[in-house]
C-alpha cells in the first residue's frame, strides 16, 4: 500500500533528480561571469569561454578534461587487473556529473560518508551505495528506509562497530516494525585512529549479535587503512598487511560460523594513498563468493601536494613510468592584486576558495594580463600563508626579475581535492589551452 509519505518522497526525489542532473548556473555562483546570462550546466561548454581570455572571473577552480579522463580510465584498469571492483568515495566531489563519469567508466557503485550525501548520489542515479561510516541517529535510519522505499533497485550498506550502535538500531526498528533489515558491514579499526573494532574478540562478539538481530543483516567486513599511511613503502606494506590480516581473520570467522546473511560477501578498504597495498587482500577465499570493493575517491582529480607525494611511492611499487599514473586534474587560478613589498605578491584567493588542511597550495603556472598561453613558474615561488580571501606568494631575491606583476594570473595546484570541491557550487571543465568545454556542479 502506498502511503502519503512514500508519494511525497517519490515526488521530491523526481524533482531533485532534475535539479541535480542539469542545474541552472548564474552569477549568484562564485566563478560565473556577471556579464553573462544564466545557463544550464549542460550549455556552458557551448558558450565559447576561455579562462585565459578573461571570460570568467577569478578566483576560479577548474578541472582539466584530459587529466580527468585519464584518471578515470587508469583507476578502472587497475581494479580490473586486481580482480576487484571500485566503489569510489562520492564525498570527494559531491558532483552528480562526476558520479556519472565514474559509473560510466565501470565503477560498481559509490561510497558516501553521510545519509545526506548518499541522497544526492541516489538523486543522481546511483543505485549501489556504501556509507563508510556508522549510522546511529533516528533521522538517518528513517532516511535510509525512506530512500529504499522510494527508489527501486537501491542498495544501501553502512558500517557498525559496537554493540551500543546495534542497540540504537534495534531500538529504532522496534518502533518501526514495517522497516526492512539494514544491510551492514563490520568495521575493523586501528588503535588511536577513528572508528572500528579494535580487537578480534570485539569484532567476533559484534558479529554474533548481528546475526541474532532481526534489525540488520551482516553482509561484509570493512576497514580504512589511510590514517596509518606514511608514503614510505616498507612500513606502509607491513602496516597494511597487518591490518588486512585482521580483516581476513574476522571474515573467515564469520564465514565459518555462518554469520553472514548474504549470497555475496563484501570486503572493502581503500583510501587514496596506499590503495594498492590493500587491493590484493579484498577477495579472501571464503565459502561464499566475495566482492572486493576499493573505495579510493581522490584519484578522480588527484592533486599537486599530499596525494602526489603519497602516490609517487605507489607508482614505484606498480612500476608506472612518469606520466602513466594519476595526474593532477584540478587547478585554482587567481589574480595578483598587490605587490606591497619586495619578494611578496598578494593573490586574490584564500581559504574560502582552496584547500589548506594538509598543506599550502602550490604555484604551478602563470599568465600575464592578456596572455593566452600559460607558462611555468620559477622553482622558488611558494605560497606561505592564506587568509580568508588572500594568498601570500613569495620568492627568492634571485628571482626578482621574474616576479609577477599586478594583474598577472597565477595557477595554483591543490593538496587534498575534497576540501577544494566543497568551496564551490560549480567548476568548468577546460581543455589544456583553458577553453571551457563542459562543467560540473557540486552539492555539499
Secondary structure, DSSP 4 states (H G I P E B T S, - for coil): ---HHHHHHHHHHHHHHHHHHSPEE-TTSTTS-TTS--EEGGGGGGS--BGGGT-S-SSEEEEEHHHHHHHHHHHHHHHHHHT-EE--BGGGT--HHHHHHHHHHT-S-EEESSHHHHHHHHHTT--EEEEEEE---HHHHHHHHHHHHHSTT-EEEEEE--HHHHHHHHHHHHH-TTPPPEEEEEEE--TTSSSSB-SHHHHHHHHHHHHH-SSEEEEEEEE--GGG--S-HHHHHHHHHHHHHHHHHHHHHHHHTT---SSEEEEEE--SSSTHHHHTTSS---SSEEEEEE---GGGT--SSHHHHHHHHHHHHHTPPTTTS----EEEEEEEEEEEETTEEEES--TTTS--SSS--EEEEEE-TT-SS-BPPPTT-EEEEE-SS-EEEE--GGGGGG---TT-EEEEE-S-THHHHTT-SEEEEE-TT-BEEEEEE---
